[in-house]
Amino acid sequence: MIRARFYTAAEDCRPVEWPIPYPYWQSGFSEDATIIVAFVDNEEQLLEFWPEAYDIESEEVDRVEFTERFPKPDWYEVAT
């Protein structure tokens, strides 16, 4: 799994397919884009959900971690 930070020029930053397996957050804005942080299996999966993503930065992680800035979304259920 990776934690990815990327930009999208789309005004609607939701993924193009639903449901998705892991959470994502609208993290901020640049002059002409929305900044998204998302957990996905790999960059190929990221591009399935956000085909317009660019400037992708990612790091491998072992699990989804929530923080005060990136809290657990109400819709997200951890698979057991």
KOLTI-287617 format. One record per residue: residue in three letters; z, x, y of N, C-alpha, C, O in turn; residue number from 1. Coordinates in Angstrom, 1 decimal, always signed. Each point is the difference from the previous one (the first is absolute). Example, Ala and Ser with C-alpha at 12.3 -4.5 7.8 and 13.67 -1.06 7.14 Angstrom:
<sites>
SITE   type       nw       nu       nv      caw      cau      cav       cw       cu       cv       ow       ou       ov   seq
SITE    Ala     +7.8    +13.2     -5.7     +0.0     -0.9     +1.2     +0.0     +0.9     +1.2     +0.7     +1.0     +0.0     1
SITE    Ser     -1.4     -1.4     +1.1     +0.0     +0.9     +1.1     +0.8     -0.8     +1.1     +0.1     +0.5     +1.1     2
</sites>
This chain:
<sites>
SITE   type       nw       nu       nv      caw      cau      cav       cw       cu       cv       ow       ou       ov   seq
SITE    Met     +0.0     +0.8     -1.2     +0.0     -0.8     +1.2     +0.0     +0.9     +1.2     +0.5     +1.1     +0.0     1
SITE    Ile     -1.1     -1.6     +1.1     +0.0     +0.7     +1.3     +0.5     -0.9     +1.1     -0.1     -1.2     -0.1     2
SITE    Arg     +0.7     +1.8     +1.1     +0.3     -0.6     +1.2     -1.0     +0.4     +1.0     -0.1     +1.2     +0.3     3
SITE    Ala     -0.7     -2.1     +0.2     -1.1     +0.3     +0.9     +0.2     -0.5     +1.4     +0.6     -1.1     +0.2     4
SITE    Arg     -1.0     +1.9     +0.8     +0.0     -0.4     +1.4     -1.5     +0.1     +0.4     -0.6     +1.0     -0.2     5
SITE    Phe     +0.1     -2.1     +0.8     -1.4     +0.0     +0.3     -0.3     -0.9     +1.2     +0.9     -0.8     +0.5     6
SITE    Tyr     -2.1     +0.9     +0.0     -0.4     -0.9     +1.1     -1.1     -1.0     -0.4     -0.7     +0.3     -1.0     7
SITE    Thr     +0.7     -1.4     +1.6     -1.1     -1.0     -0.2     -0.4     -0.6     +1.3     +0.9     -0.3     +0.8     8
SITE    Ala     -2.2     +0.2     -0.6     -0.5     -0.6     +1.3     +0.1     -1.5     -0.1     -0.2     -0.7     +1.1     9
SITE    Ala     +0.4     +0.1     -2.2     +0.0     -1.4     -0.1     +1.2     -0.6     +0.7     +1.1     +0.5     +0.0    10
SITE    Glu     -1.3     -1.6     +0.7     +1.0     -0.7     +0.8     +1.0     -0.6     -1.0     +1.2     +0.0     +0.3    11
SITE    Asp     -1.6     -0.5     -1.4     +0.8     -0.6     -1.1     +0.3     +1.1     -1.0     -0.9     +0.4     -0.7    12
SITE    Cys     +2.1     +0.2     +0.7     +0.3     +1.2     -0.8     +0.4     -0.4     -1.4     +0.4     +0.9     -0.8    13
SITE    Arg     -0.4     -2.2     +0.4     +0.4     -0.3     -1.4     -1.0     +0.5     -1.0     -1.2     +0.1     +0.4    14
SITE    Pro     +1.6     +0.2     -1.6     -0.9     +0.4     -1.0     -1.0     -1.1     -0.3     +0.2     -1.2     +0.2    15
SITE    Val     -1.4     +1.6     -0.6     -1.1     -0.9     -0.3     +0.2     -0.8     -1.3     -0.7     -1.0     -0.3    16
SITE    Glu     +1.5     +1.5     -0.6     +0.4     -0.6     -1.3     +1.5     -0.3     +0.0     +0.8     +0.8     +0.5    17
SITE    Trp     -0.5     -1.9     -1.2     +1.4     -0.3     -0.1     +0.2     -0.7     -1.3     -0.8     -0.8     -0.5    18
SITE    Pro     +1.9     +1.0     -0.2     +1.2     +0.9     +0.4     -0.3     +1.4     -0.2     -0.9     +0.4     -0.8    19
SITE    Ile     +1.7     +0.5     +1.4     -0.1     +1.4     -0.2     +1.3     +0.4     -0.7     +1.0     -0.7     +0.1    20
SITE    Pro     -1.0     +1.8     -0.8     +1.1     +0.4     -0.9     +1.2     +0.6     +0.8     +1.1     -0.1     -0.5    21
SITE    Tyr     -1.3     +0.6     +1.7     +1.0     +0.7     +0.7     +0.0     -0.4     +1.4     -0.9     -0.6     +0.5    22
SITE    Pro     +2.0     +0.9     +0.2     +0.1     -0.5     +1.5     -0.8     +0.9     +0.9     -0.4     +1.1     -0.3    23
SITE    Tyr     +0.1     -1.7     +1.5     -0.6     +0.7     +1.1     +0.6     -0.5     +1.3     +0.6     -1.1     +0.0    24
SITE    Trp     -0.8     +1.9     +1.0     +0.5     -0.4     +1.3     -1.0     +0.4     +1.1     -0.7     +1.0     -0.1    25
SITE    Gln     +0.6     -1.8     +1.1     -0.7     +0.3     +1.3     +1.0     +0.9     +0.7     +1.0     -0.5     +0.5    26
SITE    Ser     -1.3     +1.8     -0.3     +0.9     +0.9     +0.5     -0.1     +0.2     +1.5     +0.9     +0.4     +0.7    27
SITE    Gly     -2.1     -0.6     -0.2     -0.2     +0.2     +1.5     -1.5     -0.2     +0.3     -0.8     -0.5     -0.7    28
SITE    Phe     +0.5     +0.9     +2.0     -1.3     -0.1     +0.5     -0.5     +1.3     +0.7     +0.9     +0.7     +0.5    29
SITE    Ser     -2.1     -0.4     -0.6     -0.6     +1.0     +0.9     -0.9     -0.7     +1.0     +0.1     -1.3     +0.1    30
SITE    Glu     -0.8     +2.0     +0.6     -0.9     -0.6     +1.1     -1.0     -1.0     -0.6     -0.2     -1.1     +0.6    31
SITE    Asp     -0.3     +1.4     -1.8     -1.0     -0.9     -0.6     +0.2     -0.3     -1.5     -1.0     -0.4     -0.7    32
SITE    Ala     +2.2     +0.5     +0.2     +0.3     -0.2     -1.4     +1.4     -0.5     -0.2     +0.9     +0.1     +0.8    33
SITE    Thr     -0.7     -0.6     -2.0     +1.3     -0.3     -0.5     +0.4     +1.0     -1.0     -0.8     +0.5     -0.8    34
SITE    Ile     +2.1     +0.0     +0.8     +0.5     +1.0     -0.9     +0.7     -0.8     -1.1     +0.9     -0.8     +0.2    35
SITE    Ile     -1.2     +1.1     -1.5     +0.6     -0.6     -1.2     +0.7     +1.1     -0.8     -0.5     +1.1     -0.2    36
SITE    Val     +1.6     -1.5     -0.4     +0.7     +0.8     -1.0     +0.0     -0.9     -1.3     +0.4     -1.1     +0.1    37
SITE    Ala     -0.9     +1.6     -1.2     +0.0     -0.7     -1.2     +0.2     +0.8     -1.2     -0.3     +1.2     -0.1    38
SITE    Phe     +0.9     -1.8     -0.9     +0.2     +0.6     -1.3     -1.2     -0.5     -0.9     -0.2     -1.2     -0.1    39
SITE    Val     -0.5     +2.1     -0.6     -1.1     -0.3     -0.9     +0.0     +1.0     -1.1     +0.6     +1.0     +0.1    40
SITE    Asp     -1.4     -1.3     -1.1     +0.0     +0.9     -1.2     -0.8     +1.3     +0.4     +0.4     +1.1     -0.5    41
SITE    Asn     -1.5     -1.3     +1.3     -0.8     +1.2     +0.4     -0.9     -0.4     +1.1     +0.0     -1.2     +0.5    42
SITE    Glu     -0.7     +2.1     +0.1     -0.9     -0.3     +1.1     -1.1     -0.9     -0.3     -0.4     -0.8     +0.9    43
SITE    Glu     -0.1     +0.8     -2.1     -1.0     -1.0     -0.4     +0.5     -1.4     +0.1     -0.7     -0.9     +0.5    44
SITE    Gln     +1.9     +0.7     -1.0     +0.6     -1.3     +0.1     +0.2     -0.4     +1.5     -0.2     -1.2     +0.4    45
SITE    Leu     +0.7     +2.1     +0.4     +0.1     -0.2     +1.4     -1.3     -0.6     +0.6     +0.0     -0.9     +0.8    46
SITE    Leu     -1.1     +1.6     -1.1     -1.3     -0.5     +0.5     -0.5     -1.3     -0.6     -0.8     -0.7     +0.7    47
SITE    Glu     +1.4     +0.3     -1.8     -0.3     -1.4     -0.5     +0.6     -1.0     +0.9     -0.6     -1.0     +0.2    48
SITE    Phe     +1.9     +1.3     +0.2     +0.7     -1.0     +0.8     -0.3     +0.1     +1.5     +0.0     -1.0     +0.7    49
SITE    Trp     -0.3     +2.2     -0.2     -0.4     +0.2     +1.4     -1.2     +0.8     +0.0     +0.0     +1.3     +0.3    50
SITE    Pro     -1.2     -1.8     -0.5     -1.3     +0.7     +0.0     -0.3     +0.8     +1.3     -0.7     +0.9     -0.1    51
SITE    Glu     +1.3     -1.4     +1.2     -0.3     +0.6     +1.3     +1.0     +1.1     +0.3     -0.1     +0.5     +1.2    52
SITE    Ala     +0.9     -0.1     -2.1     +1.1     +1.0     +0.3     -0.7     +1.3     +0.3     -1.0     +0.4     -0.6    53
SITE    Tyr     +1.6     +0.4     +1.6     -0.4     +1.3     +0.3     +1.1     +0.9     +0.4     +1.1     -0.6     +0.3    54
SITE    Asp     -1.3     +1.9     -0.2     +1.1     +0.9     +0.3     +1.2     -0.2     -0.9     +1.1     -0.1     +0.5    55
SITE    Ile     -1.4     +0.1     -1.8     +1.1     -0.3     -1.0     +0.8     +1.3     -0.2     -0.6     +1.1     -0.3    56
SITE    Glu     +1.9     -1.2     +0.4     +0.9     +1.0     -0.3     +0.9     -0.5     -1.2     +0.5     -1.2     +0.2    57
SITE    Ser     -0.3     +1.9     -1.2     +0.8     -0.5     -1.1     +0.8     +1.1     -0.7     -0.3     +1.2     +0.1    58
SITE    Glu     +1.4     -1.7     -0.8     +0.8     +0.9     -0.7     +0.4     -0.7     -1.3     +0.2     -1.2     +0.0    59
SITE    Glu     -0.1     +2.0     -1.1     +0.4     -0.6     -1.3     +1.5     -0.3     +0.1     +0.8     +0.8     +0.5    60
SITE    Val     -0.4     -2.0     -1.0     +1.4     -0.4     -0.1     +0.3     -0.6     -1.4     -0.9     -0.4     -0.7    61
SITE    Asp     +2.1     +0.4     +0.4     +0.4     -0.5     -1.3     +0.3     -1.5     +0.0     -0.1     -0.7     -1.0    62
SITE    Arg     +0.4     +0.2     +2.2     +0.4     -1.4     +0.1     -0.1     -0.5     +1.4     -0.1     +0.8     +0.9    63
SITE    Val     +0.1     -2.1     -0.7     +0.0     -0.6     +1.3     +1.4     +0.1     +0.6     +1.0     -0.3     -0.7    64
SITE    Glu     -0.9     +0.8     +1.9     +1.3     +0.2     +0.7     -0.1     -0.9     +1.3     -1.0     +0.1     +0.7    65
SITE    Phe     +2.1     -0.8     -0.5     +0.1     -0.8     +1.2     +0.9     +0.7     +1.0     +1.0     +0.7     -0.4    66
SITE    Thr     -1.2     -0.9     +1.7     +0.8     +0.6     +1.0     +0.2     -1.1     +1.1     -0.5     -1.1     -0.2    67
SITE    Glu     +1.3     +1.5     +1.1     +0.2     -1.0     +1.1     -1.3     -0.3     +0.7     -0.2     -1.2     +0.4    68
SITE    Arg     -0.7     +2.2     -0.2     -1.3     -0.2     +0.6     -0.9     -0.7     -0.9     -0.9     -0.8     +0.5    69
SITE    Phe     +1.0     +1.0     -1.8     -0.9     -0.6     -1.0     +0.8     -0.8     -1.0     +0.2     +0.5     -1.1    70
SITE    Pro     +0.3     -1.6     +1.5     +0.9     -0.8     -0.9     -0.8     -0.7     -1.1     -1.3     -0.1     +0.1    71
SITE    Lys     +2.0     -0.3     -1.1     -0.7     -0.7     -1.1     -0.6     -1.4     +0.5     +0.8     -0.8     +0.5    72
SITE    Pro     -2.1     +0.6     -0.7     -0.6     -1.3     +0.4     +0.6     -1.1     -0.8     +0.2     +0.2     -1.2    73
SITE    Asp     -0.1     -1.4     +1.7     +0.5     -1.2     -0.7     -0.9     -0.3     -1.2     +0.5     -0.4     -1.0    74
SITE    Trp     -1.8     +0.7     +1.1     -0.9     -0.4     -1.1     +0.0     +1.0     -1.2     -0.4     -0.3     -1.1    75
SITE    Tyr     +1.0     +1.5     +1.3     -0.1     +1.0     -1.0     +1.1     -0.1     -1.0     +1.2     -0.1     +0.2    76
SITE    Glu     -1.7     +0.0     -1.5     +0.9     +0.0     -1.1     -0.3     +1.2     -0.9     -1.1     +0.3     -0.4    77
SITE    Val     +2.2     +0.5     +0.1     -0.1     +1.2     -0.8     -0.2     -0.4     -1.4     +0.7     -0.8     -0.5    78
SITE    Ala     -1.7     +1.3     -0.2     -0.3     -0.2     -1.4     +1.1     +0.6     -0.8     +0.3     +1.2     +0.2    79
SITE    Thr     +0.3     -1.9     -1.2     +1.0     +0.6     -0.8     -0.5     +0.2     -1.4     +0.8     +0.5     -0.9    80
</sites>
